[in-house]
Amino acid sequence: MEELRKTAADVLARLKEAGADRAVCRIYRSETQEFNVDGGTFSLFRTLFDKGIIMTAYRDGRKGSVSINRFDTKALDEAVANCISVMTSGEPDPAWEIAPLTENATFREGALVCDTELLFSRTKELLDTIAARHPSVVVEQMIASHTKSRSVFVNTNGVEYQSERGGYDLDLTYSAHDGEATSSFFGSTLLTADLDAPFYERGSVRRDLEDVERQIHPRAISGKFEGTVLLPPSCFSEFLWSAISNYVSDTVVLDGTGLWCRKLGERVTHEGLTVSLRPYDKAVALGERVTDDGFIAQDYNMIENGVLQVLPLSLYVANKTGGLRAPNSSGNLVVAPGTENLADLIAGISHGIVVGRFSGGSPGANGDFSGVAKNSFLIEDGKITDAVSETMISGNMQTLLYDLHGLSRETECDGTSVLPWAAFGSVTVSGK
Amino acid sequence: MLQDCVKELRPLFLPGAHTELRVQENRSRRAVLIGGDLTGNARSETSGISARVEKNGLYGFSSVADVSPEAAREVLIAAGDNARFMDAHCGRGEHRLPPLPQHRIDRTDAGQDSDPEQRMYIDFARDVDAYVAEKYKSLSSRRIITVADSMEKVLATSDGASGSTRIARSYLFLMFDAAAKDGTIYEMFTAFGGSGDFDRNFRDPTALYADIDDLYERLMKKCEGVHANAGPCTCVLSGELSGMLAHEAVGHTVEADLVLGGSVAAHSLGHTVASPLVSMTDFAHTAFGAPAPLPVYLDDEGTPARDVELIRDGVLVGYMNNRDSAQHFGMEPAGNARAYEFSDEPLIRMRNTAVLPGTSKLEDMIRSVDDGYYLVRSNNGQADTTGEFMFGITEGYEIKHGKIGRALYDTTISGVAFEMLKTVDMVSDKMTWISAGMCGKKQPMPVGMGGPALRCRVMIGGR
């Protein structure tokens, strides 16, 4: 860590000496161990030794950034000169600020040492479990890895954060087969700070594998109907991120096209929805501790009972638009669960569709979306029936968010986010 | 410099194992203007060395963010240790790949390595922005992004295959938003540029003005557009979309690792999967007598790159392979094993995948449609290993009684590739290539894709 601190301090000093009036430096070293399974068999064991520096220089409102992955004197000399040149090329903008000094901190968490044998064992155990319990499933790819990193963030206001963290990732892609009949592929992911439990028992892995086995012989539906869409947690998370990106992200707030830009304090969704960014949630592994702008991360509610409480803005866009920066810049999405059991939620849907994965175009600025419902099932008279194929769904994200039919009591956590199942109305389902 | 480094390191290869040693540098440059504000102004460079060691069909890999003999020694030892670990824990027994022929391929000529200063990216974007801001004041927003990226590699293998390559590309992306009469915002974008460094592709902003004017006019039409009528329809796909089809819906299903992972193409080799009018090739470096958009001369396993014929007259005739899968399927590797960064292992990737042109004229194809759509541009595409695909359509038009009609709002099309391709009954005689995007498959990868216009049946989303 001392090497990183020394190099980071050296970079700041060099940038100031070269003409910057303010500067920021992030520096890290990481080591990754990674097992790969391809086509159902082990194929590769990777060990990566990585490092990098991102330096940013400011002068008279101009900003420039350079990132490199070498720490030698010659590389640093060139990078500093390059960074000053990039900065000088920039345009003055008083909205560029750096974090003030409040309190410096050191973070040390997670699995700081990789248990390589146990990681291999857990990976093989999952492969063996899939072969035994889900014989129709073909594992297209499995990547099981451990990454430990040490990093330092410093700026010329005296801010310094040191961080040492480690965790295990699982990324599993698979499909189910019966002769030439095949399901769509599906993916399960996990982030965890320990290997105490089998991968199979974590997150949604078991349920995902069970679901995909029931999707080998899907039914193509005919005609179209307006019905209810039930989103499992992973698909619900993607839907919410798509809405956030479309309606209230930095870019759309800056250019003024986001529908929620001027709706702070107003209702933007059904009152049953409370959406938070919670890097400190107990279920979240290795949540964000330092924001992209160099502040210590804090949990916050973005939408509370349907009312937009906080815009998820960076410091720059907050300054640019007269708003407040968000208390964290994480992807640690947490949605408050509902009061109904999932079974009751399904029982209340007369005609609808469970969308396991949505494959669609980027929604327009107004939130209109359309795409293919992948890994999906029909809901008929309160029961999940056949898997479906070649089925498109379309609607408007804003309309859906107001037309919330219910949230399940049950939640799932993949180590990054915690969400319940969500049922929305106003979706057009069309088949062949 | 990279070349010299690898030469010195060849004696360090582990005896008795197949070894690849690669030194690589990736660069990217980027300037972003949103509404005239410079919100992005950054350059990055990553370089390092990696080794991959194969023992009995299992691989060990290691990389270090450094280019030095010490780093090479470190990755060779770690990759060898990892290969031994895999062989000990899940060995498949004796297994050897056919050796690579000894050869040396040096092709670093994909544009001069001029690496212009950051000022050029900003100034060019500023010039374009000034033109747009002055002329099109009614736009709700405008975003202009200038980018360039390059990857330079030096490779040496224990079989004696070696070489050095460079791929560089640069683009200007332009995105406009405008409000329709009811206040709804619609977006239109376009990309300029292609293979080569920024100063080669962008010399004079005024050369883009006519295309910028055209983009604005098309956005205005979209603001007065209509929703597509959801359901199956006859459409004419532009060359850009047939290129996406070639890449997303067919290309991925015939990557041999995905075939082994359960793709629909596992059961289709030698079978009719498309209309006899459809042929498809993954071009390595040269297509139709000219350089392909992103030429690949040597892959990262050391295999010299050549074209792979995928579909011939509607019949699936080939897969894209690495050395391992080629041996499995009894095919010849053709240079599809590509790695994105120094720290990435080679994966089976496409190069320049295209539907081959036919004989029809686009205007005749449109004239032949009584009630359907002309679909021009997409902002994204995804496909399943079942061949089911989805493209987001950001520019399209009705065809009514053989004539182009009203513009469409954003929509989506979908289908199952090997069924949809059988409905192709007209193929235009002109190719369109695109190369601005990144293909995602564990690692990103710049790829080219192209094709002629196709008349076919697809499902369209809408109301």
Interface residues (C-beta under 8 A of the other chain):
Chain A: D38 G39 G40 T41 F42 S43 L44 F45 R46 T47 L48 F49 D50 K51 G52 K63 G64 S65 V66 S67 I68 N69 R70 N82 S85 V86 M87 S89 G90 E91 D93 F120 K124 V138 V139 E140 Q141 I143 T173 Y174 S175 H177 E180 T182 S183 S184 F185 K224 T251 L254 D255 G256 T257 Y316 K320 S359 G360 G361 S362 P363 G364 A365 N366 D368 S370 G371 V372 K374 S389 E390 M392 S394 T428 S430 K432
Chain B: I34 G35 D37 L38 T39 N41 A42 R43 S44 E45 T46 S47 G48 L58 Y59 G60 F61 S62 S63 V64 A65 D66 E74 A78 A79 N82 A83 F85 M86 H89 C90 R92 E117 Q118 R119 I122 S140 S141 R142 R143 D177 T184 I185 Y186 E187 A230 G231 P232 D257 L258 L260 G261 G262 V264 H267 S343 E345 S378 N379 N380 Q382 D384 T385 T386 E388 M390 F391 G392 I393 T394 Y409 D410 T411 T412 S414 G415 V416 K442 M459 G461 G462 R463
